[in-house]
Amino acid sequence: MYFSDALLAAVAKELSDCYIYRSDDLDDGSGAGTKVVLASLDSVTDLAAFLDDTAMRCPKAHVAFIYDNEVVARSFFAAHGDTILREGISLIPMNVRLDVWLLFIRLFLLGQTYLSRELMVASEDAAKEEQLKVAAKIVGRLTQREIEILALAARGAQNKVIAERLGISEHTVKLHMHHVIRKMNVQNRTEAAHLFLQTVGSGSGEPVRLRGLGDSARIGYVPGKP
């Protein structure tokens, strides 16, 4: 992506109280008093190194990355979301009107940040999907009987009820639940049940399907409601 002379001239005209310039690396010392650094997202190969270099050369600058590809921006945010939010970095699209661009810059000069709602939602969805995959993998470690017991426990059934439903002793239920907690690496049955409900479909007498893993994840059978 290239910041054209025409774009720089238009911004400089509207922001007459600011000095607008273009630089490849700020090695000329011009960055010392810079308040806003706008960088093409395409040019960033190492975010940490870029931020360290910018902090050294432009210690007072707000960093904003410009993008013209929504898919690339979503991928970048998904990979570096924690750093972007922690450092107050902005991500703004290139294909907006000039007046919107100027509004962004004025916001940055005031110390504000901008991230589009679309980027935030896409990142949250991706994070949730990843969490489901991890949870599904954890639940997938359980045996058929452990899944049956956990499914009933997740519906609020006590050990006595679970034992009666499955035709086993309460001691056996407790032993299986102990194995479930250990395998899922959680603290108690409440955490195990919560993780289970996040991962599997609900219903009575339906095969358990772990979300995110497709048909291969049909690993158990949920008994009917207690």
Salt bridges, closest charged atoms under 4 A:
ASP5 OD1 - ARG22 NH2 2.65
ASP27 OD1 - ARG57 NH1 2.73
ASP53 OD1 - ARG57 NE 2.75
GLU70 OE2 - ARG74 NE 3.64
GLU87 OE2 - ARG86 NE 3.61
ASP99 OD1 - ARG97 NE 2.98
GLU146 OE1 - LYS183 NZ 2.97
GLU148 OE1 - ARG145 NH1 2.94
ASP215 OD1 - ARG209 NH1 2.68
